[in-house]
Amino acid sequence: TDKMIGRFSALVASTTLVDPVFSFLVPRTLNFTSSPSRHAPATILKPQLPPLCRNTRRSQSSKLKTRTSRLHSSSFSAEVALESIADSLKTGQIHRVLVVAGAGVSCSAGIPDFRTPGSGLYDNLHKFNLPYPEAIFDVDFYIQDPKPFVTLAKEIWPGVKYRPTLTHCFFKLLEEKGLLKRVYTQNIDGLEAVAGVNPDKLVECHGHFRSASCIACRTRYDANLCKTSMLEKGEAPSCNNCGGLIKPDIVFFGEVMPNRFSQLVHDDVASTDLIIVMGTSLLVAPVANVPDWVPNSCPRLLINREIVGSFRHNKSDDVILEGDCDEGVRKLCRLAGWEAELDQMFSDSHTSATNQI
């Protein structure tokens, strides 16, 4: 068992970013642990059971867990359950919040998500004559033609055109109140950092623009020079070491995810007492699996335009707030008595965003 757990850790450390189109790249994991503990790191090794098999028993070891269990029953509305979560945040009964954020948290900033029919990024790439939409994030295609990604980079480079949303400011508010465990963001727009969230509180699962390197020899390259070349010249710079193409440290399909994910996810999911899933389709592994890795005693809150992942089958166990992320965040903060603080933080973030990249 120990050997197999070790193999799993090594496998997670080398996990590649995959889309359903590239699902054959996803390593399959099995549960080889015999440990019954829900809080040991080995709990991440549990198999991806059908959602209906998810254990719905709740620990009665604390008032909060008992209360949350009651409020998650079908006899209570999502409104009442959300009010309970807000109260628990306000009183500190919940103080280790884990967030999984997708493209939906940035939509109100004007950045399109990827998959919404008609308005999503993948539906609006025809001008690049890509062989398939996801090619814009394909290393081999980038080598052949970096222009499409460079054009996209000019559009979404953090702090240049777009500013943090109310939801990004909510992350910062949680941090300032000492309640934020971590934000696992699938986004590459960097707006969490622009909003002022400490990098220590971020796991940017698909990379960021704050550093750059050569795709051939991996030699580091000055991020500011990369930015200047792409934004002002409209071209990808070349490596001073080998002549290869430089790109920001955004994780393309087939590339290894940052080590930070595998280094932190075990302890983060085991110790959180609330997970909030926001603005995501939960389609890209392994981040899509994080909500299923938290202990069964941990309440899960989904703020999304649609019900996704295992939330589709766990309505009696989870709190689901359908709608835009900003609206859901405002509602939660209003219930917690934080709405004025949230609005002030949003105003401040737009004043100073350009200097917080």
Short mmCIF file of the C-alpha atoms (twelve columns), coordinates in Angstrom:
data_MODEL
# 
_entry.id   MODEL 
# 
loop_
_atom_site.group_PDB 
_atom_site.id 
_atom_site.type_symbol 
_atom_site.label_atom_id 
_atom_site.label_alt_id 
_atom_site.label_comp_id 
_atom_site.label_asym_id 
_atom_site.label_seq_id 
_atom_site.Cartn_x 
_atom_site.Cartn_y 
_atom_site.Cartn_z 
_atom_site.pdbx_PDB_model_num 
ATOM 1   C CA . THR A 1   0.000   0.000  0.000   1 
ATOM 2   C CA . ASP A 2   2.762   2.478  0.922   1 
ATOM 3   C CA . LYS A 3   4.515   1.806  -2.366  1 
ATOM 4   C CA . MET A 4   1.330   2.423  -4.313  1 
ATOM 5   C CA . ILE A 5   0.621   5.636  -2.404  1 
ATOM 6   C CA . GLY A 6   4.137   6.750  -3.284  1 
ATOM 7   C CA . ARG A 7   3.432   6.012  -6.922  1 
ATOM 8   C CA . PHE A 8   0.286   8.108  -6.729  1 
ATOM 9   C CA . SER A 9   2.182   11.073 -5.283  1 
ATOM 10  C CA . ALA A 10  4.674   10.874 -8.111  1 
ATOM 11  C CA . LEU A 11  1.817   10.607 -10.608 1 
ATOM 12  C CA . VAL A 12  0.068   13.707 -9.262  1 
ATOM 13  C CA . ALA A 13  3.343   15.620 -9.379  1 
ATOM 14  C CA . SER A 14  3.587   14.925 -13.106 1 
ATOM 15  C CA . THR A 15  -0.069  15.386 -13.951 1 
ATOM 16  C CA . THR A 16  -0.673  17.020 -17.288 1 
ATOM 17  C CA . LEU A 17  -3.307  19.610 -18.026 1 
ATOM 18  C CA . VAL A 18  -6.045  17.973 -20.013 1 
ATOM 19  C CA . ASP A 19  -9.311  18.863 -21.650 1 
ATOM 20  C CA . PRO A 20  -12.009 16.274 -22.485 1 
ATOM 21  C CA . VAL A 21  -10.685 16.417 -26.035 1 
ATOM 22  C CA . PHE A 22  -7.352  15.187 -24.681 1 
ATOM 23  C CA . SER A 23  -8.758  12.926 -21.973 1 
ATOM 24  C CA . PHE A 24  -6.578  10.041 -23.041 1 
ATOM 25  C CA . LEU A 25  -3.676  11.920 -21.404 1 
ATOM 26  C CA . VAL A 26  -5.251  11.690 -17.940 1 
ATOM 27  C CA . PRO A 27  -3.604  9.098  -15.703 1 
ATOM 28  C CA . ARG A 28  -6.256  6.921  -14.097 1 
ATOM 29  C CA . THR A 29  -6.064  6.639  -10.315 1 
ATOM 30  C CA . LEU A 30  -7.347  3.922  -8.032  1 
ATOM 31  C CA . ASN A 31  -7.862  3.680  -4.302  1 
ATOM 32  C CA . PHE A 32  -5.114  1.562  -2.800  1 
ATOM 33  C CA . THR A 33  -5.389  2.897  0.722   1 
ATOM 34  C CA . SER A 34  -7.033  0.972  3.521   1 
ATOM 35  C CA . SER A 35  -7.112  3.956  5.851   1 
ATOM 36  C CA . PRO A 36  -10.689 4.857  6.954   1 
ATOM 37  C CA . SER A 37  -9.670  8.364  8.008   1 
ATOM 38  C CA . ARG A 38  -11.286 11.202 6.088   1 
ATOM 39  C CA . HIS A 39  -8.560  13.632 7.180   1 
ATOM 40  C CA . ALA A 40  -5.396  11.778 6.200   1 
ATOM 41  C CA . PRO A 41  -3.733  12.785 2.937   1 
ATOM 42  C CA . ALA A 42  -4.485  9.282  1.653   1 
ATOM 43  C CA . THR A 43  -8.151  10.170 1.411   1 
ATOM 44  C CA . ILE A 44  -7.352  11.793 -1.918  1 
ATOM 45  C CA . LEU A 45  -6.745  8.322  -3.235  1 
ATOM 46  C CA . LYS A 46  -10.387 7.369  -2.942  1 
ATOM 47  C CA . PRO A 47  -11.782 6.235  -6.310  1 
ATOM 48  C CA . GLN A 48  -13.928 8.501  -8.403  1 
ATOM 49  C CA . LEU A 49  -17.118 6.740  -7.472  1 
ATOM 50  C CA . PRO A 50  -20.405 7.556  -9.164  1 
ATOM 51  C CA . PRO A 51  -21.693 10.684 -7.431  1 
ATOM 52  C CA . LEU A 52  -24.626 8.843  -5.873  1 
ATOM 53  C CA . CYS A 53  -22.160 6.647  -4.004  1 
ATOM 54  C CA . ARG A 54  -20.689 9.642  -2.169  1 
ATOM 55  C CA . ASN A 55  -20.988 9.047  1.564   1 
ATOM 56  C CA . THR A 56  -23.526 11.533 2.877   1 
ATOM 57  C CA . ARG A 57  -23.042 10.835 6.584   1 
ATOM 58  C CA . ARG A 58  -21.906 13.865 8.529   1 
ATOM 59  C CA . SER A 59  -19.694 13.995 11.574  1 
ATOM 60  C CA . GLN A 60  -21.503 15.056 14.731  1 
ATOM 61  C CA . SER A 61  -18.272 16.026 16.500  1 
ATOM 62  C CA . SER A 62  -19.007 19.738 16.463  1 
ATOM 63  C CA . LYS A 63  -21.974 22.077 16.576  1 
ATOM 64  C CA . LEU A 64  -21.103 23.494 13.160  1 
ATOM 65  C CA . LYS A 65  -20.956 20.116 11.451  1 
ATOM 66  C CA . THR A 66  -24.201 18.995 13.068  1 
ATOM 67  C CA . ARG A 67  -25.912 22.215 12.069  1 
ATOM 68  C CA . THR A 68  -24.592 22.064 8.528   1 
ATOM 69  C CA . SER A 69  -25.756 18.473 8.179   1 
ATOM 70  C CA . ARG A 70  -29.252 19.450 9.192   1 
ATOM 71  C CA . LEU A 71  -29.384 22.407 6.845   1 
ATOM 72  C CA . HIS A 72  -28.219 20.350 3.909   1 
ATOM 73  C CA . SER A 73  -31.236 18.075 4.169   1 
ATOM 74  C CA . SER A 74  -33.892 18.394 1.497   1 
ATOM 75  C CA . SER A 75  -36.354 19.925 3.963   1 
ATOM 76  C CA . PHE A 76  -34.348 23.145 4.063   1 
ATOM 77  C CA . SER A 77  -34.007 25.614 1.238   1 
ATOM 78  C CA . ALA A 78  -30.738 26.775 -0.236  1 
ATOM 79  C CA . GLU A 79  -31.561 30.202 1.165   1 
ATOM 80  C CA . VAL A 80  -31.558 28.899 4.735   1 
ATOM 81  C CA . ALA A 81  -28.405 26.849 4.126   1 
ATOM 82  C CA . LEU A 82  -26.622 29.879 2.624   1 
ATOM 83  C CA . GLU A 83  -27.625 31.954 5.627   1 
ATOM 84  C CA . SER A 84  -26.128 29.318 7.894   1 
ATOM 85  C CA . ILE A 85  -22.846 29.373 5.963   1 
ATOM 86  C CA . ALA A 86  -22.748 33.177 6.108   1 
ATOM 87  C CA . ASP A 87  -23.343 33.097 9.862   1 
ATOM 88  C CA . SER A 88  -20.616 30.482 10.336  1 
ATOM 89  C CA . LEU A 89  -18.172 32.623 8.349   1 
ATOM 90  C CA . LYS A 90  -19.076 35.721 10.338  1 
ATOM 91  C CA . THR A 91  -18.647 33.990 13.704  1 
ATOM 92  C CA . GLY A 92  -15.484 32.129 12.727  1 
ATOM 93  C CA . GLN A 93  -16.967 28.650 12.968  1 
ATOM 94  C CA . ILE A 94  -15.805 28.303 9.371   1 
ATOM 95  C CA . HIS A 95  -12.261 29.618 9.046   1 
ATOM 96  C CA . ARG A 96  -10.468 27.507 6.420   1 
ATOM 97  C CA . VAL A 97  -12.211 28.235 3.119   1 
ATOM 98  C CA . LEU A 98  -10.999 26.518 -0.026  1 
ATOM 99  C CA . VAL A 99  -12.055 28.035 -3.356  1 
ATOM 100 C CA . VAL A 100 -12.069 26.403 -6.790  1 
ATOM 101 C CA . ALA A 101 -12.539 29.113 -9.403  1 
ATOM 102 C CA . GLY A 102 -13.115 28.904 -13.144 1 
ATOM 103 C CA . ALA A 103 -13.547 31.331 -16.027 1 
ATOM 104 C CA . GLY A 104 -16.990 32.379 -14.794 1 
ATOM 105 C CA . VAL A 105 -15.481 34.474 -12.005 1 
ATOM 106 C CA . SER A 106 -13.924 36.756 -14.633 1 
ATOM 107 C CA . CYS A 107 -16.866 37.110 -17.020 1 
ATOM 108 C CA . SER A 108 -18.105 40.361 -15.494 1 
ATOM 109 C CA . ALA A 109 -14.631 41.812 -16.142 1 
ATOM 110 C CA . GLY A 110 -15.354 41.357 -19.824 1 
ATOM 111 C CA . ILE A 111 -13.179 38.290 -20.306 1 
ATOM 112 C CA . PRO A 112 -15.109 35.557 -22.140 1 
ATOM 113 C CA . ASP A 113 -15.157 32.059 -20.737 1 
ATOM 114 C CA . PHE A 114 -14.069 29.164 -22.905 1 
ATOM 115 C CA . ARG A 115 -17.102 27.028 -23.615 1 
ATOM 116 C CA . THR A 116 -20.290 29.123 -23.564 1 
ATOM 117 C CA . PRO A 117 -21.889 28.571 -26.998 1 
ATOM 118 C CA . GLY A 118 -21.763 31.708 -29.099 1 
ATOM 119 C CA . SER A 119 -19.794 33.914 -26.687 1 
ATOM 120 C CA . GLY A 120 -17.111 31.556 -25.376 1 
ATOM 121 C CA . LEU A 121 -13.485 31.905 -26.408 1 
ATOM 122 C CA . TYR A 122 -13.432 28.650 -28.354 1 
ATOM 123 C CA . ASP A 123 -16.411 29.781 -30.448 1 
ATOM 124 C CA . ASN A 124 -14.718 33.049 -31.402 1 
ATOM 125 C CA . LEU A 125 -11.358 31.924 -32.732 1 
ATOM 126 C CA . HIS A 126 -12.362 31.493 -36.372 1 
ATOM 127 C CA . LYS A 127 -10.190 34.413 -37.496 1 
ATOM 128 C CA . PHE A 128 -7.074  32.421 -36.588 1 
ATOM 129 C CA . ASN A 129 -7.953  29.457 -38.846 1 
ATOM 130 C CA . LEU A 130 -7.012  27.054 -36.079 1 
ATOM 131 C CA . PRO A 131 -7.174  23.326 -36.868 1 
ATOM 132 C CA . TYR A 132 -9.245  22.994 -33.673 1 
ATOM 133 C CA . PRO A 133 -10.087 25.629 -31.016 1 
ATOM 134 C CA . GLU A 134 -7.840  24.203 -28.304 1 
ATOM 135 C CA . ALA A 135 -4.804  24.535 -30.622 1 
ATOM 136 C CA . ILE A 136 -4.331  28.059 -29.307 1 
ATOM 137 C CA . PHE A 137 -3.020  26.372 -26.136 1 
ATOM 138 C CA . ASP A 138 -1.104  23.587 -27.888 1 
ATOM 139 C CA . VAL A 139 2.710   23.654 -27.674 1 
ATOM 140 C CA . ASP A 140 3.256   22.043 -31.079 1 
ATOM 141 C CA . PHE A 141 0.940   24.534 -32.757 1 
ATOM 142 C CA . TYR A 142 2.625   27.411 -30.899 1 
ATOM 143 C CA . ILE A 143 5.942   26.346 -32.406 1 
ATOM 144 C CA . GLN A 144 4.384   26.389 -35.868 1 
ATOM 145 C CA . ASP A 145 2.475   29.638 -35.400 1 
ATOM 146 C CA . PRO A 146 2.719   31.630 -32.148 1 
ATOM 147 C CA . LYS A 147 0.649   34.517 -33.552 1 
ATOM 148 C CA . PRO A 148 -2.798  33.329 -32.324 1 
ATOM 149 C CA . PHE A 149 -1.615  32.963 -28.726 1 
ATOM 150 C CA . VAL A 150 0.306   36.248 -28.860 1 
ATOM 151 C CA . THR A 151 -2.872  37.973 -30.044 1 
ATOM 152 C CA . LEU A 152 -4.836  36.379 -27.201 1 
ATOM 153 C CA . ALA A 153 -2.111  37.330 -24.706 1 
ATOM 154 C CA . LYS A 154 -2.394  40.968 -25.774 1 
ATOM 155 C CA . GLU A 155 -6.100  40.748 -25.035 1 
ATOM 156 C CA . ILE A 156 -5.958  39.169 -21.576 1 
ATOM 157 C CA . TRP A 157 -2.582  40.192 -20.129 1 
ATOM 158 C CA . PRO A 158 -3.275  40.909 -16.420 1 
ATOM 159 C CA . GLY A 159 -3.816  44.510 -15.451 1 
ATOM 160 C CA . VAL A 160 -3.656  45.890 -18.997 1 
ATOM 161 C CA . LYS A 161 -7.287  45.873 -20.105 1 
ATOM 162 C CA . TYR A 162 -9.290  44.015 -17.490 1 
ATOM 163 C CA . ARG A 163 -9.827  44.701 -13.802 1 
ATOM 164 C CA . PRO A 164 -10.777 42.416 -10.892 1 
ATOM 165 C CA . THR A 165 -14.411 41.504 -10.407 1 
ATOM 166 C CA . LEU A 166 -16.440 41.586 -7.222  1 
ATOM 167 C CA . THR A 167 -15.684 37.869 -6.870  1 
ATOM 168 C CA . HIS A 168 -11.909 38.403 -6.989  1 
ATOM 169 C CA . CYS A 169 -12.335 41.021 -4.272  1 
ATOM 170 C CA . PHE A 170 -14.305 38.498 -2.230  1 
ATOM 171 C CA . PHE A 171 -11.238 36.244 -2.247  1 
ATOM 172 C CA . LYS A 172 -9.163  39.130 -0.919  1 
ATOM 173 C CA . LEU A 173 -11.812 39.886 1.708   1 
ATOM 174 C CA . LEU A 174 -11.704 36.286 2.929   1 
ATOM 175 C CA . GLU A 175 -7.924  36.549 3.159   1 
ATOM 176 C CA . GLU A 176 -8.030  39.794 5.131   1 
ATOM 177 C CA . LYS A 177 -10.454 38.219 7.583   1 
ATOM 178 C CA . GLY A 178 -8.128  35.256 8.054   1 
ATOM 179 C CA . LEU A 179 -10.626 32.816 6.563   1 
ATOM 180 C CA . LEU A 180 -8.991  31.903 3.258   1 
ATOM 181 C CA . LYS A 181 -7.154  28.598 3.071   1 
ATOM 182 C CA . ARG A 182 -6.398  28.758 -0.647  1 
ATOM 183 C CA . VAL A 183 -7.794  29.709 -4.041  1 
ATOM 184 C CA . TYR A 184 -7.306  27.085 -6.743  1 
ATOM 185 C CA . THR A 185 -7.899  29.043 -9.911  1 
ATOM 186 C CA . GLN A 186 -8.119  27.549 -13.381 1 
ATOM 187 C CA . ASN A 187 -7.769  31.008 -14.916 1 
ATOM 188 C CA . ILE A 188 -4.729  32.546 -16.557 1 
ATOM 189 C CA . ASP A 189 -5.952  36.140 -16.366 1 
ATOM 190 C CA . GLY A 190 -4.149  36.756 -13.062 1 
ATOM 191 C CA . LEU A 191 -6.966  38.856 -11.660 1 
ATOM 192 C CA . GLU A 192 -6.736  37.218 -8.233  1 
ATOM 193 C CA . ALA A 193 -3.217  38.625 -7.886  1 
ATOM 194 C CA . VAL A 194 -4.282  41.976 -9.357  1 
ATOM 195 C CA . ALA A 195 -7.004  42.131 -6.682  1 
ATOM 196 C CA . GLY A 196 -4.249  41.809 -4.089  1 
ATOM 197 C CA . VAL A 197 -4.575  38.177 -3.019  1 
ATOM 198 C CA . ASN A 198 -1.239  37.051 -1.597  1 
ATOM 199 C CA . PRO A 199 0.511   34.617 -3.988  1 
ATOM 200 C CA . ASP A 200 0.925   32.261 -1.023  1 
ATOM 201 C CA . LYS A 201 -2.869  31.918 -0.986  1 
ATOM 202 C CA . LEU A 202 -3.037  31.124 -4.707  1 
ATOM 203 C CA . VAL A 203 -2.591  27.955 -6.686  1 
ATOM 204 C CA . GLU A 204 -2.713  29.101 -10.303 1 
ATOM 205 C CA . CYS A 205 -3.293  25.652 -11.709 1 
ATOM 206 C CA . HIS A 206 -2.814  26.606 -15.324 1 
ATOM 207 C CA . GLY A 207 0.042   29.042 -14.805 1 
ATOM 208 C CA . HIS A 208 0.357   32.822 -14.998 1 
ATOM 209 C CA . PHE A 209 1.945   35.719 -16.866 1 
ATOM 210 C CA . ARG A 210 4.284   36.860 -14.079 1 
ATOM 211 C CA . SER A 211 7.138   34.703 -15.367 1 
ATOM 212 C CA . ALA A 212 8.235   33.373 -18.747 1 
ATOM 213 C CA . SER A 213 10.549  30.709 -20.118 1 
ATOM 214 C CA . CYS A 214 11.741  29.001 -23.281 1 
ATOM 215 C CA . ILE A 215 9.535   26.141 -24.445 1 
ATOM 216 C CA . ALA A 216 12.586  24.257 -25.722 1 
ATOM 217 C CA . CYS A 217 15.282  24.502 -23.041 1 
ATOM 218 C CA . ARG A 218 13.127  25.893 -20.181 1 
ATOM 219 C CA . THR A 219 15.596  28.726 -19.550 1 
ATOM 220 C CA . ARG A 220 13.993  31.571 -17.621 1 
ATOM 221 C CA . TYR A 221 13.264  34.761 -19.523 1 
ATOM 222 C CA . ASP A 222 12.507  38.226 -18.189 1 
ATOM 223 C CA . ALA A 223 8.722   38.471 -17.946 1 
ATOM 224 C CA . ASN A 224 8.720   42.207 -18.610 1 
ATOM 225 C CA . LEU A 225 10.684  41.733 -21.821 1 
ATOM 226 C CA . CYS A 226 8.249   39.015 -22.866 1 
ATOM 227 C CA . LYS A 227 5.353   41.366 -22.140 1 
ATOM 228 C CA . THR A 228 6.921   44.172 -24.160 1 
ATOM 229 C CA . SER A 229 7.577   41.894 -27.131 1 
ATOM 230 C CA . MET A 230 4.065   40.458 -27.197 1 
ATOM 231 C CA . LEU A 231 2.084   43.579 -26.358 1 
ATOM 232 C CA . GLU A 232 4.068   46.200 -28.262 1 
ATOM 233 C CA . LYS A 233 5.663   44.217 -31.095 1 
ATOM 234 C CA . GLY A 234 3.019   41.517 -31.430 1 
ATOM 235 C CA . GLU A 235 5.568   38.714 -31.545 1 
ATOM 236 C CA . ALA A 236 6.946   35.948 -29.357 1 
ATOM 237 C CA . PRO A 237 10.521  36.635 -28.221 1 
ATOM 238 C CA . SER A 238 13.355  34.191 -28.805 1 
ATOM 239 C CA . CYS A 239 15.471  32.484 -26.181 1 
ATOM 240 C CA . ASN A 240 18.934  33.950 -25.656 1 
ATOM 241 C CA . ASN A 241 20.239  30.489 -24.831 1 
ATOM 242 C CA . CYS A 242 18.950  28.232 -27.622 1 
ATOM 243 C CA . GLY A 243 16.883  30.412 -29.937 1 
ATOM 244 C CA . GLY A 244 13.634  28.671 -29.052 1 
ATOM 245 C CA . LEU A 245 10.332  30.475 -28.597 1 
ATOM 246 C CA . ILE A 246 9.523   32.170 -25.304 1 
ATOM 247 C CA . LYS A 247 6.057   32.105 -23.798 1 
ATOM 248 C CA . PRO A 248 4.596   33.174 -20.456 1 
ATOM 249 C CA . ASP A 249 4.442   30.323 -17.965 1 
ATOM 250 C CA . ILE A 250 0.895   29.404 -18.954 1 
ATOM 251 C CA . VAL A 251 0.283   25.660 -18.908 1 
ATOM 252 C CA . PHE A 252 -0.567  24.438 -22.389 1 
ATOM 253 C CA . PHE A 253 -2.328  21.154 -23.097 1 
ATOM 254 C CA . GLY A 254 0.031   18.256 -22.522 1 
ATOM 255 C CA . GLU A 255 2.397   20.290 -20.327 1 
ATOM 256 C CA . VAL A 256 3.088   19.402 -16.712 1 
ATOM 257 C CA . MET A 257 1.091   21.370 -14.169 1 
ATOM 258 C CA . PRO A 258 2.990   23.532 -11.652 1 
ATOM 259 C CA . ASN A 259 4.455   21.543 -8.754  1 
ATOM 260 C CA . ARG A 260 2.595   23.836 -6.380  1 
ATOM 261 C CA . PHE A 261 -0.657  21.987 -7.092  1 
ATOM 262 C CA . SER A 262 0.631   18.578 -5.997  1 
ATOM 263 C CA . GLN A 263 2.577   20.079 -3.105  1 
ATOM 264 C CA . LEU A 264 -0.478  21.718 -1.503  1 
ATOM 265 C CA . VAL A 265 -3.641  19.931 -2.595  1 
ATOM 266 C CA . HIS A 266 -3.335  16.964 -0.200  1 
ATOM 267 C CA . ASP A 267 -3.230  19.046 2.975   1 
ATOM 268 C CA . ASP A 268 -5.567  21.737 1.677   1 
ATOM 269 C CA . VAL A 269 -8.475  19.419 0.913   1 
ATOM 270 C CA . ALA A 270 -7.976  17.489 4.146   1 
ATOM 271 C CA . SER A 271 -8.039  20.571 6.395   1 
ATOM 272 C CA . THR A 272 -10.702 22.776 4.771   1 
ATOM 273 C CA . ASP A 273 -14.027 23.309 6.522   1 
ATOM 274 C CA . LEU A 274 -15.824 24.855 3.508   1 
ATOM 275 C CA . ILE A 275 -15.201 24.539 -0.209  1 
ATOM 276 C CA . ILE A 276 -16.703 27.082 -2.586  1 
ATOM 277 C CA . VAL A 277 -16.814 26.129 -6.269  1 
ATOM 278 C CA . MET A 278 -17.423 29.059 -8.599  1 
ATOM 279 C CA . GLY A 279 -17.750 29.794 -12.294 1 
ATOM 280 C CA . THR A 280 -16.499 26.482 -13.618 1 
ATOM 281 C CA . SER A 281 -17.707 23.652 -15.810 1 
ATOM 282 C CA . LEU A 282 -15.615 21.166 -13.776 1 
ATOM 283 C CA . LEU A 283 -14.452 19.539 -16.998 1 
ATOM 284 C CA . VAL A 284 -10.669 19.918 -16.889 1 
ATOM 285 C CA . ALA A 285 -8.812  17.395 -14.741 1 
ATOM 286 C CA . PRO A 286 -7.310  17.232 -12.196 1 
ATOM 287 C CA . VAL A 287 -8.744  20.493 -10.810 1 
ATOM 288 C CA . ALA A 288 -12.257 19.268 -11.572 1 
ATOM 289 C CA . ASN A 289 -11.753 16.501 -9.008  1 
ATOM 290 C CA . VAL A 290 -10.842 18.768 -6.081  1 
ATOM 291 C CA . PRO A 291 -14.459 19.244 -4.878  1 
ATOM 292 C CA . ASP A 292 -14.775 15.462 -4.583  1 
ATOM 293 C CA . TRP A 293 -11.587 15.136 -2.539  1 
ATOM 294 C CA . VAL A 294 -12.716 17.134 0.515   1 
ATOM 295 C CA . PRO A 295 -13.860 15.215 3.620   1 
ATOM 296 C CA . ASN A 296 -17.514 14.196 3.700   1 
ATOM 297 C CA . SER A 297 -17.905 16.367 6.791   1 
ATOM 298 C CA . CYS A 298 -17.007 19.464 4.757   1 
ATOM 299 C CA . PRO A 299 -19.916 21.497 3.331   1 
ATOM 300 C CA . ARG A 300 -19.719 22.353 -0.369  1 
ATOM 301 C CA . LEU A 301 -21.112 25.565 -1.873  1 
ATOM 302 C CA . LEU A 302 -21.571 25.894 -5.629  1 
ATOM 303 C CA . ILE A 303 -22.060 29.401 -7.078  1 
ATOM 304 C CA . ASN A 304 -22.513 28.841 -10.786 1 
ATOM 305 C CA . ARG A 305 -24.804 29.444 -13.736 1 
ATOM 306 C CA . GLU A 306 -25.369 25.714 -14.029 1 
ATOM 307 C CA . ILE A 307 -25.108 22.680 -11.807 1 
ATOM 308 C CA . VAL A 308 -21.915 20.801 -12.634 1 
ATOM 309 C CA . GLY A 309 -19.885 17.749 -11.679 1 
ATOM 310 C CA . SER A 310 -21.011 15.677 -8.730  1 
ATOM 311 C CA . PHE A 311 -23.197 18.569 -7.570  1 
ATOM 312 C CA . ARG A 312 -25.747 17.289 -10.104 1 
ATOM 313 C CA . HIS A 313 -26.395 14.274 -7.916  1 
ATOM 314 C CA . ASN A 314 -25.875 15.696 -4.431  1 
ATOM 315 C CA . LYS A 315 -28.529 18.387 -4.149  1 
ATOM 316 C CA . SER A 316 -29.508 17.229 -0.654  1 
ATOM 317 C CA . ASP A 317 -25.895 17.389 0.544   1 
ATOM 318 C CA . ASP A 318 -24.674 20.582 -1.069  1 
ATOM 319 C CA . VAL A 319 -25.648 24.229 -1.114  1 
ATOM 320 C CA . ILE A 320 -26.250 25.321 -4.699  1 
ATOM 321 C CA . LEU A 321 -26.701 28.960 -5.667  1 
ATOM 322 C CA . GLU A 322 -27.442 29.196 -9.381  1 
ATOM 323 C CA . GLY A 323 -26.565 32.454 -11.111 1 
ATOM 324 C CA . ASP A 324 -23.644 34.787 -11.729 1 
ATOM 325 C CA . CYS A 325 -20.672 34.622 -9.394  1 
ATOM 326 C CA . ASP A 326 -20.766 38.306 -8.474  1 
ATOM 327 C CA . GLU A 327 -24.445 38.111 -7.567  1 
ATOM 328 C CA . GLY A 328 -23.867 35.035 -5.429  1 
ATOM 329 C CA . VAL A 329 -20.888 36.601 -3.673  1 
ATOM 330 C CA . ARG A 330 -22.835 39.778 -2.944  1 
ATOM 331 C CA . LYS A 331 -25.680 37.750 -1.502  1 
ATOM 332 C CA . LEU A 332 -23.333 35.788 0.747   1 
ATOM 333 C CA . CYS A 333 -21.565 38.944 1.930   1 
ATOM 334 C CA . ARG A 334 -24.865 40.695 2.564   1 
ATOM 335 C CA . LEU A 335 -25.930 37.818 4.816   1 
ATOM 336 C CA . ALA A 336 -22.583 37.953 6.619   1 
ATOM 337 C CA . GLY A 337 -22.773 41.737 7.049   1 
ATOM 338 C CA . TRP A 338 -19.750 42.313 4.783   1 
ATOM 339 C CA . GLU A 339 -21.363 43.988 1.783   1 
ATOM 340 C CA . ALA A 340 -20.010 47.482 2.485   1 
ATOM 341 C CA . GLU A 341 -16.484 46.092 2.958   1 
ATOM 342 C CA . LEU A 342 -16.771 44.166 -0.292  1 
ATOM 343 C CA . ASP A 343 -17.874 47.255 -2.232  1 
ATOM 344 C CA . GLN A 344 -15.031 49.317 -0.773  1 
ATOM 345 C CA . MET A 345 -12.499 46.649 -1.660  1 
ATOM 346 C CA . PHE A 346 -13.876 46.502 -5.205  1 
ATOM 347 C CA . SER A 347 -13.545 50.267 -5.555  1 
ATOM 348 C CA . ASP A 348 -9.995  50.239 -4.188  1 
ATOM 349 C CA . SER A 349 -8.949  47.377 -6.466  1 
ATOM 350 C CA . HIS A 350 -9.939  49.322 -9.560  1 
ATOM 351 C CA . THR A 351 -8.012  52.345 -8.384  1 
ATOM 352 C CA . SER A 352 -4.771  50.434 -7.838  1 
ATOM 353 C CA . ALA A 353 -5.113  47.462 -10.190 1 
ATOM 354 C CA . THR A 354 -2.550  48.649 -12.725 1 
ATOM 355 C CA . ASN A 355 0.224   48.510 -10.095 1 
ATOM 356 C CA . GLN A 356 -0.776  45.120 -8.678  1 
ATOM 357 C CA . ILE A 357 0.173   42.707 -11.423 1 
# 
